[in-house]
Amino acid sequence: MGKFAKKLENAIKREVAVTKEIENDKALIKYLEAQKAAGAALDTTAYESYDAWIDTIKKQIKKSESTLTNIEFKKVELEAVNQYLA
């Protein structure tokens, strides 16, 4: 059971990083929308348009939000494991 608790703790430690990633992605979307509105040329060949790039970032945000939901569940699980072990 100790190994399982440690695994949960490690997953929970990622919460801050995931939250920062979401904030960075939201800032990137604002920047890209401003660039698009200004008519700036797309300076990367990784995406065919600003819209495609923005859509990709929005998908990443959804994935990160799902990860945060899972982390909240893991917190509850860890609390239950700790109660069981006490």
N, C-alpha and C positions, 0 to 999 in steps of 0.2 A: 504494500500500500504506500510505503514511503517513496518508491520510485514514481508512482502515479502522481502523488502530491507534488513532487519535484517537477515533473513534466508540466503539470498545471501551472505552477509558479513561473516557470520559464515562459510559457505562453502568455501569461498575464503581464510579464515584464515588457512585452512588445506593444502594450497599449499606447504608451507615450509616442513611440516611433510611428505607429499607424495614425494616430491623431495628427501628428506633424505632417505626415504624408498627405493626408486629406486637406489640410490647410494649404500646403504647397500646391497641390493640384487645383484647388479653387482659385488661388492667386494666378496660376498659370492660365486658367480659363479666362479670367478677367483680362489678362495681358493679351492673350490671343484674340479675344473679341475686340479689344481696342485696336490691335494691329489690323485685323480684318476690316473694321469700320474705317480706318485711316487709309485703306487701300494699299497697305505695305505689301511688297512682294514676299512670297513665302521663301524663307531662307534655308529650307531643308528639303531634301529629296525623299525623306522617309515617309512623308504624307503628301497626298495629291492636292489637298486643299486645307484651309483653316478649319472648315467644317469637319473634315475627316479627323483631324488632329483633336479638335474639341470633343468629338464623339468618343474617341479613344480614351481621353482623359476622364470623361464622364463615366465610362465603364469602369475605369480604375477606381474612381471614387465609390461607386456602388460596391465593388469588391471589397474595398477597405472598410466601408460601413458594415458590410456583412461580417468582416473579421472582428470589428469592434463588438458586434452583437454576440459573436461566439466567445469573445473574451469575457463579456459580462456573464455568460453562462458558465464559463470555466471558473469564475470567481465564486459563484454559488456552489459549484461542484467541489471546489477546494475547501470551502467552509464546511460542507457536509463531510468531506473526508477528514478534516481536522476534528470535527465533532465526534466522528466515529472512532478516531484514534485516541481521543482524550479519555 
